[in-house]
């Protein structure tokens, strides 16, 4: 699948404008509660990530694919 960078950028900008308008139209209590839920879920996801920070950075540096070992004989991508 080839990504169209310009189209992707335009879609992201459209969403940012939409979200900024929504935030401006809502009371602080509403949007800050949703923002907190988003941040909390991202932090939870980071805690459950299977690689350490160092392993992740090394994988980005080397551009290698990592395998998650399920047991001694089976590996998956």
N, C-alpha and C positions, 0 to 999 in steps of 0.2 A: 504494500500500500504506500503510495507516494503522498506525502502531506504537502498541501499548498500552504506555504508559510504566510503568504499575504492574506489568504482567506482565514487562516487560523488567527492571525493577529486581529483582523477585523471582527471576528466573532468574539474574541476576548475583550476587545474595546467596547463592543456593543453590550456585553454582559456587565462590564464595569460601570458603564453609564446607566444601565438599567438598575443595577444594585445601588448605586449612589443615589439615584432618584427615589428608590424604595426607602433607603435609610433616612433620607431627608423628610420623607412623608410620614414616618413612624415615630412614635414616642421613644425616647431613649431606652425605657424599660423593655420594650419589645425587641428592638434590634440588638441591644447589648446582650440580652438573654440568648438570642440565636447565635451571636458571635461567640459567646462563652461556650455554647454547645459545640460549635465547630472547632474551636481551639482545643477543648477537652478531648474531642474524638481524635484530633490529629496527634495530640500527646499520647493518648492510649495506643494509637496505631504505632507510633514510634517506639513505645515501650515493648510492643509485641513483635517488632521487626526482627527477623531471624539473624541478621548480621549486626556485628558491633559497628560503631562509628568508624573505627579504623579499617575494618574489613570492607565496609561500603566504599570508603574513599580509595582504598587499594583497588577495588574492582573497577571504579571509575577511571583510575589512573591507568590501569593495564588494559581496560576494555575487554576483560575476559568474562566469560559466562560462568556463573557459579552454580554448583549443583547442591541440592539439599539432600543429604543422606537420610533415607528413611530407616534403613537397617544396614547390616553388614553386607548384604548382597544386592540391594536394590537402590538405584539412584534415579531421580527425576529431574527434569529441567526446571 
